[in-house]
Amino acid sequence: MGGFISRFPGGHESVMLRMQFMPQLKIATTTPAELGYAMPAEWEPHTATWLAWPHHQADWPGKMEAIRWVSGEILRTISP
């Protein structure tokens, strides 16, 4: 464990530092839909696809090799 927070005994100082230096959360009064945002269906045309490579073995116990192969096939299929 590192960082400046761990050097303060008792923890009270770390709370004060967070309050002083971190931005305060703002509660939204409108929904994304009201602002014009929408989640398109997966088959609708789009300009990009964001995928993460499966790397955490605990997420795929005993299946990592197969999952990586399937992920590679998905990437080959959707790549131009």
SVG drawing of the C-alpha trace seen along z (x, -y; Angstrom):
<svg xmlns="http://www.w3.org/2000/svg" viewBox="-36 -22 40 48">
<polyline fill="none" stroke="black" stroke-width="0.4" points="0.0,0.0 1.4,-3.3 0.3,-6.9 0.1,-9.9 -3.2,-8.8 -1.5,-5.8 0.9,-8.2 -1.8,-9.8 -2.6,-8.1 -6.2,-7.7 -7.7,-8.4 -9.3,-11.7 -6.7,-13.7 -7.3,-11.5 -11.0,-12.3 -10.2,-16.0 -7.8,-15.8 -10.3,-14.0 -12.9,-16.7 -10.5,-19.5 -9.0,-18.1 -11.5,-15.8 -14.5,-17.3 -17.9,-16.9 -20.4,-14.6 -23.2,-16.3 -26.7,-14.7 -28.1,-14.6 -31.6,-16.2 -32.1,-14.9 -31.8,-11.5 -29.5,-10.6 -32.7,-10.0 -33.9,-13.5 -30.5,-14.8 -30.9,-13.0 -28.7,-9.9 -29.9,-6.4 -28.4,-2.9 -28.7,-1.6 -29.4,2.0 -26.3,4.2 -27.3,4.7 -27.6,1.0 -24.7,-0.6 -22.0,-2.1 -18.5,-3.5 -16.6,-1.6 -16.7,1.4 -15.0,1.5 -13.8,4.9 -11.6,6.0 -9.2,9.0 -10.1,11.7 -7.1,11.8 -8.3,12.5 -8.3,16.3 -10.6,16.2 -13.4,14.9 -13.0,18.0 -12.0,20.9 -10.7,23.8 -11.9,22.1 -9.3,19.4 -7.8,21.1 -11.2,21.5 -12.3,18.0 -9.2,16.5 -9.8,18.5 -13.4,17.3 -12.4,13.7 -9.9,14.0 -12.6,15.3 -14.9,12.4 -12.2,9.9 -11.4,11.5 -15.1,11.5 -15.8,7.9 -12.5,6.5 -12.6,4.8"/>
</svg>
